[in-house]
Amino acid sequence: MFSFNLTGLGTSWSIIIDTLRPSNPTHLYSLLQQQLVDFEAKYSRFLSTSQLSQLNNSSSPSYPLSPDLLTMINLGLKLKSLSHGHFDLNIATQLEDIGYDQHYSFTPKTDHHLHIPGTYHLKNNRLIRRGQVKLDLGSLGKGYLIDQLAQTLHQHQTPYFLIDGGGDLYGTTKKDLSPWRIAIEHPFDSNIAIATLSLNHQAIATSTSQKRRFGSFHHLLDAKKHTPVNTILSLTTLSSSALTADAAATALFVTPLSLWSTITQHTQTQYLALDHQQNLTSSPNFPVKILYPS
């Protein structure tokens, strides 16, 4: 085994490669770390110079998009429709109002009031919008980046690996073709595993209300109700791509249970959810071994 430790998007990253040593590891490490830096520089809403901030701050009703932004926003719009608007990328203003802003003030605005979100769609590689549209990619950006890192590893003849981006993971297989065994931690105690599963060219992503909390608020908002969701403690998804797993984890978390089957069917994802009563539920035939409560 060979591993890289990286930093980006406000978290620590680990990439485990199932080989004694990749060819030219210094070059590969530099490429992967630069991808992290470049992605954050382009798509973080916390950086005023990013492409995303320029889009959000532009007054133009028609804005040209890069291929990366097109892919991410297109999936966001699909999940907005499937969730009946409970999931929406157009949530940056709501997050800023509760204190999750560029300055990480974590202090809700005293003049906080209900914003009426604008409408937006894609046409000819452009974002067409009307009204207030400020996008946040926190619900799917990390997953998209994990998929990009996986492509880089494959392109550099590194076929067996596990990428861990702060708890969101993508794994191929090990060199002997056995799967990577993964534990899902309890949101209150990282030393407790609530379940285990195997990754075989698959990704998992977890959304939890116990991270990025400040006062009575956290970052997982129901965009339709304009409030944090407090019925779920954590929700983990399994999918063939990290982008889909990441986006679906957030979409399911903020969407009423009655719509979960629609979202999982259309995105081909499976889930494991822990609610506030410490009850675990999962999608049918989810290949997970439940360990909690022991």
Secondary structure, DSSP 8 states (H G I E B T S, - for coil): -EEEEEEETTEEEEEEESSS--SSHHHHHHHHHHHHHHHHHHH-TT-TTSHHHHHHH---SEEE--HHHHHHHHHHHHHHHHTTTSS-S--HHHHHHTT-STT------TT-----B-EEEEETTEEEEESB-----TTTHHHHHHHHHHHHHHHTT--SEEEEETTEEEE---TTS--EEEEEEETTEEEEEEEEEEESSEEEEEEETTSSEETTEES-EETTTTEE--SEEEEEEEESSHHHHHHHHHHHHHS-GGGHHHHHHHHT-EEEEEETTS-EEE-TT--EEE----
